[in-house]
């Protein structure tokens, strides 16, 4: 029997972008792999200009959000000094994403959110969490997390909603910072060497953060399937 075609409108999933200097002009960029993943998951990707005056419009208009990877957050807004070896995030991007996270938490609590790498770190910081700002200072094996594949170990899934239940598998990471405490969010997976690799807020319909890059992870349950979960939540 043929499955009936889904006639619902394609959800609009926002993708945060970075800012770089291009011939003296701030220019928005994002790895196209995020857009490809959203499209393959069944939704329409929308690249977001990091303009803080658009935060409320984005929060009202989007069906879901991907907070993408990037450089290192400036820590002073979170009560700590920025590490001297950090690569600071563009201040306009940090202001925009901070305002966007606050708007989602305060005014659109049902908007599904997937935070990737930096995106997970920003979710944790805005939930009152803390960071290890330079893994090479604290871990001899820090290189295992820089453009490298490694295994993740999920936490006990029995008290988690289905969208936050992860399987064991190999992922691709690229980070030199890590969340040490997710604040009000919950740790749902660690790496095989103990770093926090995934967090979630089970009190919301969908707020998931992963330290790895699912848009470049070949293991489907920890790669493209995370985007499918986001899109499914955006249709709810």
Buried (B, 14 or more C-beta within 10 A) or exposed (E): EEEEEEEEEBBBBBBBBBBEEEEEEEEBEBBEEBBBBBBEBBBBBBBBBBEBEBBBEBBEEBBBBBBBBBBBBBBEEBEEEBBEEBEEBBEBBBBBBBBBBEBBBEEBEEBBBBBBBBBBBBBBBBBEBBBBBBBEEEBEEBEBBEEEEBBBBBBEBEEBBEBBBBEEBBBBBBBBBBBBBBBEBBBBBBBEEEBBBBBBBBEBBBBBBBBBBBBBBEBEEBBBBBBBBBBBBBBE
